[in-house]
């Protein structure tokens, strides 16, 4: 049986089928048994778990997932890989490959079919250029997912786990950390991919939290506050909020300094702080202060 985790066999497989990795799709096929094992362990699968895999590529990770879970639904955008996946997965009857663009799928429908009546696990080796939209789509449907394990660019992973006040912390950091408990499980060198990318990767594990990791009545308003604060990183929090886009509907402008100061006073937050120093809990307090008497 062909082993797509072997760099030589993976190369032979691509050559036999006349296929090359497509840069436009961000294809870097993972060919390393140790890394695959780490990803599967991170998924913490039980024999009755059902999995959705995004981007099976040559099928190496798919095979490992199929051995650990009851069923795997693999979503692959590149139809050219169909003959390879048919060959590598021929002895895995508990795998169904769906050829589609994951970002265009109705996830409620997909997860209903793939997971049945209880939350399942999502595992993916994500192309770097679409990491954010894929993760956002997953977290928008987090009530249907019990665990997410992603192989992503290391820089993205560092931002996802960054703490308030660090250079890496941004609005995306707080977005991810609100919707899930997130952990960075280790870095992965470029040499384990075919072809090798220019940067290192990392394994991220996320456990979705419904409704979120902090209590907040108005999620949309809290994230408007966060985006306003990080949109003007060099300004104090007070000035950043006063200059927020009107579409954020925060209720005040550059001419409403007293109103903005009063809001921060009610929240117990010093307006001279920079927005990037605030924690999720502090942004939640500011959001709640809008409704305080």
Protein Blocks (a to p, Z undefined) as FASTA:
>chain_A
ZZfkbmklmmmmmmmnopacdfklopacdddfklmmmmmmmnopafkbccddehjlnomm
mmmmmmmmmbdcdddfblklmmmmmmmmmmmmkbccddddfklpcfklmmmmmnomadcd
ddddddfklmmmmmmmmmmmmmmpcbdcddddfklmmmmmpcehiaklcfklmmmmmmpc
cddfbdcdfklpccddfbdcdddddddddfbfbdcfblmlmmmmmmmmmmmmmbcfklmm
mmgcfklonopafklmmmmmmmmmmnopafkbcfklpcfklmmmmmmmmmpZZ
